[in-house]
Amino acid sequence: MPQLAPPLVPGFLAPPRDEPAPAREPASTPPPVSDDGLGDLDLGLELEEIAENSINNTVVVASEQDSKIMVGKEQESEIMVGKEQARAKVTHSIVFVTGEASPYAKSGGLGDVCGSLPVALAARGHRVMVVMPRYLNGTSDKNYSNAFYTEKHIRIPCFGGDHEVTFFHEYRDSVDWVFVDHPSYHRPGNLYGDKFGAYGDNQFRYTLLCYAACEAPLVLELGGYIYGQNCMFVVNDWHASLVPVLLAAKYRPFGVYKDSRSILVIHNLAHQGVEPASTYPDLGLPPEWYGALEWVFPEWARRHALDKGEAVNFLKGAVVTADRIVTVSKGYSWEVTTAEGGQGLDELLSSRKSVLNGIVNGIDINDWNPATDEHIPYHYSADDLSGKAKCKAALQKELGLPIRPDVPLIGFIGRLDYQKGIDLIKLIMPNLMQDDIQFVMLGSGDPELEDWMRSTESNFRDKFRGWVGFSVPVSHRITAGMVQFLLSMQLGGLETQWRTSILLVITESRVQGGRSHP
């Protein structure tokens, strides 16, 4: 195994050396950046709705409503389909850390954002890396067929031993896609669990991801040279939330990453990576950093009278240590500070309001353009809707539904989760099936809801289809073929789904006799 030369890698990750390294004066952890802006990490991107004197420049995805962006606070440009994006005045090395990214692995909106935002930033001149697991679902996966083995290994000290991970790399759309390989990512089921629920070792799997993501900029020579220490980490949801903690607890005391910064992007606050407090020593963190992850459940949420409710919370650790916090919409940034929507972190997030902002998730308007979409059988536009009726007929044929141009075809695409309001859909479905409609659902998640979809399909073969799992091509064909898009949500924002449906579901509908017709 190659040696990782100091000072880039602290001693806890370096392999044994023949000679002891010279003594060094540990560097103090720098304070978070000021609340007036990101300082040296100016990305040259800003949404118009971000308030003045908050985040001067931050990370965004171009969408139709938010296609106008500002370079700094002076020059305005517009992102259009097929046109080159404006170059950023100052470019940076940006490292996205995520549990999923389209087209490699995706379970929902997180995968969409992490598959398109890095490409948009790279087009503006930034050097961008995305670090995610190399999921193989128990077999070889064609999604990674263009990724090559880098021959780089590192050993990660956690969970009672040194665990070796390797890196694969693909350069696509001017982005370095880095895949962390370990046997824990090679199993059947979806990304985070199987029919029995979430994997019991998810904490271990994503601890490995976070350590590997911190090492990747230091050890991987991509395009001939490493990213180095002066980079910005964009960590997404709890799977990547240990990264800011590692930077503060295990790197900066060694003088590494002292000028780096981190942004936590909260897509889904309901999932926080909470495990028993007894697992803290497994994370390989210094004992004095326990408070950053410490979490105590309220009495009503404890299992029994002797349960103290003590736990560690990955997402809470990132909320405490990240330099900036961004949610996927402006409304969601307010919602997470309320008792109803804060999932127990509302007071902590409220205390960090000065660095908390909401930026509406956008969509890739090239990928979702019905005039050019490679996943749909017929193309259409606002000027020529003839292809949409053909898409509907093709979808009905593909799913084995009666091909009827007169029947409304309703679609739902999303994770089968309480947050998505599936319980509401389940409640109304018996009455809905009495009407002359067709209904298509695509998604995976709660095993009970997956079984409910299968059961409903068996009971209503001519009206209902439930596709358990996730397929990018199928999601495009459903969106193009349906005439009504069902949006249900208990928590969180709906803006991104609205944008996708508005762009693809171009319909003309009328209501007659209480019944909707295309």
Secondary structure in CASP SS format (residue, H / E / C, confidence):
PFRMAT SS
TARGET T0000
AUTHOR 0000-0000-0000
METHOD secondary structure of the structure
MODEL  1
M C 1.00
P C 1.00
Q C 1.00
L C 1.00
A C 1.00
P C 1.00
P C 1.00
L C 1.00
V C 1.00
P C 1.00
G C 1.00
F C 1.00
L C 1.00
A C 1.00
P C 1.00
P C 1.00
R C 1.00
D C 1.00
E C 1.00
P C 1.00
A C 1.00
P C 1.00
A C 1.00
R C 1.00
E C 1.00
P C 1.00
A C 1.00
S C 1.00
T C 1.00
P C 1.00
P C 1.00
P C 1.00
V C 1.00
S C 1.00
D C 1.00
D C 1.00
G C 1.00
L C 1.00
G H 1.00
D H 1.00
L H 1.00
D C 1.00
L C 1.00
G C 1.00
L C 1.00
E C 1.00
L E 1.00
E C 1.00
E C 1.00
I C 1.00
A C 1.00
E C 1.00
N C 1.00
S C 1.00
I C 1.00
N C 1.00
N C 1.00
T C 1.00
V C 1.00
V C 1.00
V C 1.00
A C 1.00
S C 1.00
E C 1.00
Q C 1.00
D C 1.00
S C 1.00
K E 1.00
I E 1.00
M E 1.00
V E 1.00
G C 1.00
K C 1.00
E C 1.00
Q E 1.00
E E 1.00
S E 1.00
E E 1.00
I C 1.00
M C 1.00
V C 1.00
G C 1.00
K C 1.00
E C 1.00
Q C 1.00
A C 1.00
R C 1.00
A C 1.00
K C 1.00
V C 1.00
T C 1.00
H C 1.00
S E 1.00
I E 1.00
V E 1.00
F E 1.00
V E 1.00
T C 1.00
G C 1.00
E C 1.00
A E 1.00
S C 1.00
P C 1.00
Y C 1.00
A E 1.00
K C 1.00
S C 1.00
G C 1.00
G H 1.00
L H 1.00
G H 1.00
D H 1.00
V H 1.00
C H 1.00
G H 1.00
S H 1.00
L H 1.00
P H 1.00
V H 1.00
A H 1.00
L H 1.00
A H 1.00
A H 1.00
R C 1.00
G C 1.00
H C 1.00
R E 1.00
V E 1.00
M E 1.00
V E 1.00
V E 1.00
M E 1.00
P E 1.00
R C 1.00
Y C 1.00
L C 1.00
N C 1.00
G C 1.00
T C 1.00
S C 1.00
D C 1.00
K H 1.00
N H 1.00
Y H 1.00
S C 1.00
N C 1.00
A C 1.00
F E 1.00
Y E 1.00
T E 1.00
E E 1.00
K E 1.00
H E 1.00
I E 1.00
R E 1.00
I E 1.00
P E 1.00
C E 1.00
F C 1.00
G C 1.00
G E 1.00
D E 1.00
H E 1.00
E E 1.00
V E 1.00
T E 1.00
F E 1.00
F E 1.00
H E 1.00
E E 1.00
Y E 1.00
R E 1.00
D C 1.00
S C 1.00
V E 1.00
D E 1.00
W E 1.00
V E 1.00
F E 1.00
V E 1.00
D E 1.00
H C 1.00
P H 1.00
S H 1.00
Y H 1.00
H C 1.00
R C 1.00
P C 1.00
G C 1.00
N C 1.00
L C 1.00
Y C 1.00
G E 1.00
D E 1.00
K C 1.00
F C 1.00
G E 1.00
A E 1.00
Y C 1.00
G C 1.00
D C 1.00
N H 1.00
Q H 1.00
F H 1.00
R H 1.00
Y H 1.00
T H 1.00
L H 1.00
L H 1.00
C H 1.00
Y H 1.00
A H 1.00
A H 1.00
C H 1.00
E H 1.00
A H 1.00
P H 1.00
L H 1.00
V H 1.00
L C 1.00
E C 1.00
L E 1.00
G C 1.00
G C 1.00
Y E 1.00
I C 1.00
Y C 1.00
G C 1.00
Q C 1.00
N C 1.00
C E 1.00
M E 1.00
F E 1.00
V E 1.00
V E 1.00
N E 1.00
D C 1.00
W H 1.00
H H 1.00
A H 1.00
S C 1.00
L H 1.00
V H 1.00
P H 1.00
V H 1.00
L H 1.00
L H 1.00
A H 1.00
A H 1.00
K H 1.00
Y H 1.00
R H 1.00
P H 1.00
F H 1.00
G C 1.00
V C 1.00
Y C 1.00
K C 1.00
D C 1.00
S C 1.00
R E 1.00
S E 1.00
I E 1.00
L E 1.00
V E 1.00
I E 1.00
H C 1.00
N C 1.00
L C 1.00
A C 1.00
H C 1.00
Q C 1.00
G C 1.00
V E 1.00
E E 1.00
P E 1.00
A H 1.00
S H 1.00
T H 1.00
Y H 1.00
P H 1.00
D H 1.00
L H 1.00
G C 1.00
L C 1.00
P C 1.00
P H 1.00
E H 1.00
W H 1.00
Y H 1.00
G H 1.00
A H 1.00
L H 1.00
E E 1.00
W E 1.00
V E 1.00
F C 1.00
P C 1.00
E H 1.00
W H 1.00
A H 1.00
R C 1.00
R C 1.00
H C 1.00
A C 1.00
L C 1.00
D C 1.00
K C 1.00
G C 1.00
E E 1.00
A E 1.00
V E 1.00
N E 1.00
F H 1.00
L H 1.00
K H 1.00
G H 1.00
A H 1.00
V H 1.00
V H 1.00
T H 1.00
A C 1.00
D C 1.00
R E 1.00
I E 1.00
V E 1.00
T E 1.00
V C 1.00
S C 1.00
K H 1.00
G H 1.00
Y H 1.00
S H 1.00
W H 1.00
E H 1.00
V C 1.00
T C 1.00
T C 1.00
A C 1.00
E C 1.00
G C 1.00
G C 1.00
Q C 1.00
G C 1.00
L C 1.00
D H 1.00
E H 1.00
L H 1.00
L H 1.00
S H 1.00
S H 1.00
R C 1.00
K H 1.00
S H 1.00
V H 1.00
L E 1.00
N E 1.00
G E 1.00
I C 1.00
V C 1.00
N C 1.00
G C 1.00
I C 1.00
D C 1.00
I C 1.00
N C 1.00
D C 1.00
W C 1.00
N C 1.00
P C 1.00
A C 1.00
T C 1.00
D C 1.00
E C 1.00
H C 1.00
I C 1.00
P C 1.00
Y C 1.00
H C 1.00
Y C 1.00
S C 1.00
A C 1.00
D C 1.00
D C 1.00
L C 1.00
S H 1.00
G H 1.00
K H 1.00
A H 1.00
K H 1.00
C H 1.00
K H 1.00
A H 1.00
A H 1.00
L H 1.00
Q H 1.00
K H 1.00
E H 1.00
L H 1.00
G C 1.00
L C 1.00
P C 1.00
I C 1.00
R C 1.00
P C 1.00
D C 1.00
V C 1.00
P C 1.00
L E 1.00
I E 1.00
G E 1.00
F E 1.00
I E 1.00
G C 1.00
R C 1.00
L E 1.00
D C 1.00
Y H 1.00
Q H 1.00
K H 1.00
G C 1.00
I H 1.00
D H 1.00
L H 1.00
I H 1.00
K H 1.00
L H 1.00
I H 1.00
M H 1.00
P H 1.00
N H 1.00
L H 1.00
M C 1.00
Q C 1.00
D C 1.00
D C 1.00
I C 1.00
Q E 1.00
F E 1.00
V E 1.00
M E 1.00
L E 1.00
G E 1.00
S C 1.00
G E 1.00
D C 1.00
P H 1.00
E H 1.00
L H 1.00
E H 1.00
D H 1.00
W H 1.00
M H 1.00
R H 1.00
S H 1.00
T H 1.00
E H 1.00
S H 1.00
N H 1.00
F C 1.00
R C 1.00
D C 1.00
K C 1.00
F E 1.00
R E 1.00
G E 1.00
W E 1.00
V E 1.00
G C 1.00
F C 1.00
S C 1.00
V H 1.00
P H 1.00
V H 1.00
S H 1.00
H H 1.00
R H 1.00
I H 1.00
T H 1.00
A H 1.00
G H 1.00
M C 1.00
V C 1.00
Q E 1.00
F E 1.00
L C 1.00
L C 1.00
S C 1.00
M C 1.00
Q C 1.00
L C 1.00
G C 1.00
G C 1.00
L C 1.00
E H 1.00
T H 1.00
Q H 1.00
W H 1.00
R H 1.00
T H 1.00
S H 1.00
I H 1.00
L H 1.00
L H 1.00
V C 1.00
I C 1.00
T C 1.00
E C 1.00
S C 1.00
R E 1.00
V E 1.00
Q E 1.00
G C 1.00
G C 1.00
R E 1.00
S E 1.00
H E 1.00
P C 1.00
END
